[in-house]
Amino acid sequence: PSLNTMADERIDYATQKPEALLERIIKASSNENMIVADFFGGSGVTAAVAQKLNRRFIHCDVGINSIQTTRDRVKELNAEFDILEIKDGISLFRNPAQTMDKLKTLIKGLSENENLDKDFWFGSITDSKLGIVPVSVPNLLDSSSKMLDIVAMNELINQGLNTLDEELDVKKVIVYYIDIEDIEAMQKFIKEQNTHTLIEVELRPLSELLDEVKIEDYIEYHLEQKEQGYELEITQFLSDRVNQKIKAYNEKKAAQSIKNGKTFTPISISENGLECIEYISIDCENADKNATWESSSEIKITKNSFVIKNGVKTKEFWNGKITSSKKPLRLKVRNICGDESVIDLN
């Protein structure tokens, strides 16, 4: 059910399945030219095998890493495909770890409260009339938290509210949610079940909080017209998310080295930070930020620092530049943590 860690087809995706397994399933249940759909597509093995077996494919996944991984995978197979984005609030999961890191600064007045059970409460805000107001936030790293259902609400009412210390004198809690199937039915359920406390439970959609928030990396670039077209050079790249990951790794390894009596050389980032980039693409067709991305030219940097130019593997090292025959209108950069930033070049 899982892929051998030494397999040649491995692309370092946590839930990647062997192609041989999907080949057996697809051959047993479809004919050539039929459509094979995988609605929790992960590493894209279903789409890749379907392409190899002359089937059409539909790949769906909530995670941007899955979409990017699959896109790169089927592009190497010369597959023809479109990428469609469903804008229904699910985009909150696009950069979940990064979003969770920033939530405490996005909810006005939110702060940590050591008197609250962290299994239920993200923190609290202080209201001049109500006093301490605990706040519950869905875990964006867990896709099952997308829907706030009766089971989750029942647990919060019958267990979460009971964790609130009487000394805090809580009169109200705020529960942020991604989606609710029937909000009126949920409010009725809360009223019926919350009879053992006088605490008000207020529901708030998380999408309203994050609609206008964009967390992107800092990118400096230089665009120049050449005889053969255009050349765009990235001269500086800074990513808080990547820096945090590296800092945490260095601290962990340093502590282990002290314990084991070994020497540890911490990971450091160069002055321009270009090694923190794994993929860049330029769109020469669409200037509208809401338009479907058209990759006119792209570069992917492998873990061995080699360059894949427009799907063609090379033994070249990236020099920070990407070229195109037409003038670039938008630039997309993906860091090594999987977060994407898009810049309007107009």
Protein Blocks (a to p, Z undefined) as FASTA:
>chain_A
ZZcfkbfklgoiaklccfklmmmmmmmmccehiacddfblmnommmmmmmmnopacdddd
fbfklmmmmmmmmmmnopacddddddehjmmmmmmmlmmmmmmmmmghiacdfkbcfklm
gbdcddfklopaddddddfklmklmpccfklmmmmmmmmmmmpcfklopabdcdddfbdf
blmlmmmmmmmmmmmbccdcddddfklmmmmpccdddddddddddfklcadddfbdcdfk
lmmmmmmmmmmmmmmmmmnopacddddddfkommmpcbdcddfkbmbfkbccddfbdcdd
dfkopaceehiacfbdcehiacdfbdcfbdcdddfkopacdddfZZ
